[in-house]
Amino acid sequence: PYSSNSGFFYTRSNKKVQYLLTSLLYHGDLIRKTRTHQQVLNQLLLEHSSLFGLKVKTLDRHDYNQFPGGYHFNYDHSTMHQIISGELKPYIFHMFFTDGKETKVKFLKQFGEWYVHEECTEKLIGNANNLPASSQCCSATPLISCYYKDKPSAVPCNDSPSHDKNGEPFWKQ
């Protein structure tokens, strides 16, 4: 069975992929009911590869050296310490396995992987047509904020509250 990540994927442009993505759109009611597009996409990948010959390749989800993400952020602090120290340099970090955009943004800010100025973030939500040039919106250095002491952070956040019940500090004192 395929284990795709519906929040980050790459596809080729062809009729089989167009049909897959159209089918995904037509399953909107199931996505709403299950509150996830992940399960629906995985099922459609199985169906379309079997019935229509769609060729599917997925990245190794255990290859955290190149493609770590939200699971590692939340549950594998050893890997996160390696990333923060520069010992591990992933190609992409996708904040999957984390509920809600607001939480993901907080986690990315704390992790030192947020580069968008606050005023631009607020304008994106309201009216993208009035955004200043990218040089005004994007920072050359990470914009770090502390939110939770028990989540990975680019700097120690030990004075912040815990996110998880009985969460242990990421930075041991």
N, C-alpha and C positions, 0 to 999 in steps of 0.2 A: 504493500500500500504506500501511496505517496504521502509525504508530510511536507506540504508546501507552507510558505509563509505568505499569507494573502496581503500583508502590509508592505511587502517588498518583493517584487518579482520582475523578471525580464521575459519577454515573449518575442517570438518572430511574428512578422506581419504576413499571415496567410489565411486562407479560408477556414481551415480547421480551428485556428486560434480565434478568429472572429466569431465562429459559431460557439466556441466554448465561452467566450466573454458575453455573448448575447444570451446564452443559456444562464449564465450567472446573474445577469440583469433580470431575466424572467423569474428567477428564484428569490426575488426581493421579499416576498411574503415569508418564505422559510428563513431568510436571513433575519428578518424582524422577529419572527417567532423564537428562533434559537439565540438571538442576540449576538450572532457571530457570522462573519462571512468565511472564516477559516474552515469550518466543518463542511460548509456547502461547496466551497472551491475544491477541497480534497475529494469529496464524493464525485464532483463533476470531472475532475482529472481522471479518476478511475474509469468512470463511465465513458468518457470521450476517447481515452486511450484504447479501451476494449472495443467499443462499437465503431469508432470512426478512424482508428489508426493514428490518433494524435501522439506525437512523440514528446515524452516528458522527461526532463532531467531535473533533479533537485540537488541542491548543495548538501553536503554532509552536515547535518545539524549538530554533530558531535565535534566538528572541526572548529573549535572555539578559537584556535590560533588566528584564523582568517576572518571568521564571521560570527563573533560573539554577539550577544544581544541582551534583551530584557531578562531572559531566564538567568543568565550569568550575573547580571546586575543585581537581581533579587536574591539569588541563592548560591553563587559561587564567588565569594569574596577573595579567594586566593587568585583567581583569574583577574579580577578587577584590580587588585593590588599590582599585578604584573603589567596591566595596561597603564595604570597611573604612573608607575615607575619608568615606563618606556621599554621594559624588557619584552613586552608583547606589543606588536604593532598591527592591529587588525586592518583589513581593507575597508570594512564597513562595520558600523555598529548600529543595529536597528533595535529600538526600544520596544520590542514585542514583549509579550508576557506581562504587560503593565496596563492596567485599566485607566482609560480616560486621558484625553489630551493634556489637561491641566497637570496631572500627575507626571506624565511623560516629560513635559517641559521642565517641571521642577527637578526631576531626576537628572535631566541632561544639563541643566544649569549647575547643579551641585557637582556633577561628574566632570565639569570643565569642558563640555562639548556643546556649548551654546554661544552663538556669535551674532545674534540679532538683537539690536538695541530695542528697549522696551517700547519706545514711542512708535517704532515701525511695526512691532508685533500688534499693538492696539489698532493701528491703521489697517493692517491686513484683515483684521476681523471686521472693521467697519466699511472701509472703502479702498480697495486696492488701487483704484485709478489715481489716487492722490499721493502715492508713495514717493518719497524722495529717491534720489539716485542710490544705487546699491552701496556706493562708498559711504553714504551717510547712514545707511541702515546696518551695514555689516561691520563688525569689529574684527580687527586683525588678530586680536588676542581673545581667549575665552572670557565670557562674562559669567563669573562664578558667584553663586549665592548658596548659602547654607540653609537647609530646610530640616533635615533629619540626621541624627547622629548614627543611626543604624543602617544607613544606605551609603554606598560608595561615594566618595567625594575627593575632589582634587586637592582640597585642603581639609584639615581636621574640622569637623562640625560638632564637637563633643558638647557644646553648650546648647545645641538644638534638641527638640523633643524627638522621641522615637516615632517612626512610622508604623512599625509592626508591634503588636503586643509582645512584651518581653524581648524586644529586639536588642541585640548586643551591639555596642558601638563598633563601627567599621574601623576606626583608628583606636587601637588599644593604648591606654595611657601608661 
